[in-house]
Amino acid sequence: MARTPNSGNWRFISIFSLILGITLVVWVLRGLAILSFLPGGIIWVLILLCLIAGILSYLQETVW
């Protein structure tokens, strides 16, 4: 029987999806030289935030 994720996990999944989408949009627009004024560190911060949100989502489902 499949477990249904609790509401707290949906929050982390939503945050993960939002940050991932923003990261991909910024990365593509920077590659097309539309957002070329943004430093590369911004993309690394977004990737790091995405990884943290994904890890928290996984931990919430397995630990709590």
C-alpha positions in Angstrom: 0.0 0.0 0.0 1.4 3.4 -1.0 2.0 6.0 1.7 0.5 9.4 1.1 2.8 12.3 1.9 1.7 14.6 4.8 1.0 18.2 4.3 4.4 19.3 5.6 6.1 17.3 2.9 3.9 18.9 0.2 5.2 22.2 1.4 8.8 21.2 0.9 8.0 19.6 -2.5 6.4 22.9 -3.6 9.4 24.9 -2.4 11.7 22.5 -4.2 9.7 22.8 -7.4 9.6 26.6 -7.2 13.3 27.0 -6.6 14.1 24.5 -9.3 11.9 26.3 -11.8 13.4 29.7 -10.9 16.9 28.2 -11.2 16.3 26.8 -14.7 14.7 30.0 -15.9 17.6 32.1 -14.6 20.1 29.7 -16.1 18.5 29.6 -19.5 18.0 33.4 -19.6 21.6 34.0 -18.5 22.8 31.6 -21.2 20.9 33.6 -23.8 22.6 36.7 -22.5 19.3 38.3 -21.4 20.3 38.1 -17.7 24.1 38.3 -18.4 24.5 41.0 -15.7 23.8 38.4 -12.9 26.9 36.9 -11.4 27.4 33.1 -11.5 27.2 33.0 -7.7 23.4 33.6 -7.9 23.0 30.4 -9.9 25.1 28.4 -7.4 23.0 29.8 -4.5 19.8 28.8 -6.3 21.2 25.3 -6.9 22.3 25.0 -3.3 18.8 26.1 -2.1 17.2 23.5 -4.4 19.4 20.8 -3.0 18.6 21.7 0.6 14.9 21.8 -0.1 15.1 18.4 -1.8 17.0 16.9 1.1 14.6 18.3 3.6 11.7 16.9 1.6 13.3 13.5 1.6 14.1 13.7 5.3 10.6 14.8 6.2 9.1 11.9 4.5 11.4 9.2 5.9 12.2 10.5 9.4 9.1 12.4 10.6 
